[in-house]
Amino acid sequence: MRVVLAEDLFLLRQGMVQLLESYDFEIVAAVDNGPALLDALVTLRPDVAVVDVRLPPTFTDEGLQAALEARRRCPGLPILVLSQHVEQLYAKELLADASGGIGYLLKDRVLNSDQFVDAIRRVADGGTAMDPQVISQLLAVRSRREPLSMLTPREREVLKLMAEGCSNTAIAQRLIVSQGAVAKYTTSIFAKLDLAPADDSNRRVLAVLAYLNSTRVDVS
């Protein structure tokens, strides 16, 4: 699997290169700034990009903006974002484009190599890898047009786990309910949110996140 890495800190960048190579990933480029990232993504078209949000030269959202521009040029390019904090604006912009795999992980909550590698592979396969804290903030919204107000507490739990990328089997295990019950919850969720059904569960999760992102909300 071909990977492009973008991280401005030398030791962290080299550490990720060595880690991923030990799992048989091919690092086709490891860059430390936004322009180099954009060039690598458009030119090399990797299977997945692992991108730090804040890169030179601006140290604001340079990394994400480069990744999003590359995604516009290469639709569906899988992107896994790494950040020090839950940055709602960045998460919303990423989730607004529901084509291709997406992920948003917090650096200090990646606890082991297996978790990190699994997230990369999931995103490369077109799925989602969202940190639960990111999802919690996206779901903890206050708005006059609150679309989640129609959901029951249990349906909110199921939606949160779906957004994290959990399968129905995993959700059933986490909530200690049957898979049939989970299927009923998911059907009810999509009906209440007026989302068209789809065969691919990952794309359904992306649709939910994109729908939530499209509403005008304030994140607490």
Number of C-alpha atoms within 10 A of each C-alpha: 15 16 24 23 25 29 25 21 13 12 10 11 18 14 12 19 20 14 15 19 13 10 12 11 16 16 18 16 18 22 21 21 21 28 17 16 28 23 15 21 26 18 11 14 19 22 20 25 27 23 28 28 26 23 25 16 13 11 13 12 18 22 30 27 21 23 31 19 14 22 21 13 12 15 13 16 25 29 30 27 26 23 16 13 13 18 15 15 12 17 20 16 15 22 22 17 20 18 16 20 25 30 26 31 23 18 15 10 13 14 9 8 13 11 12 19 14 12 24 28 20 21 27 25 16 23 25 29 27 25 20 18 16 20 20 15 15 21 20 13 18 15 13 9 10 13 16 20 14 12 16 13 11 12 19 17 15 23 25 21 21 25 26 23 25 21 16 20 14 15 22 18 12 12 13 9 12 13 16 12 12 21 16 11 20 18 14 15 21 16 12 14 15 12 14 9 13 11 7 10 16 26 19 21 23 25 23 22 24 18 17 21 21 13 12 13 17 12 14 10
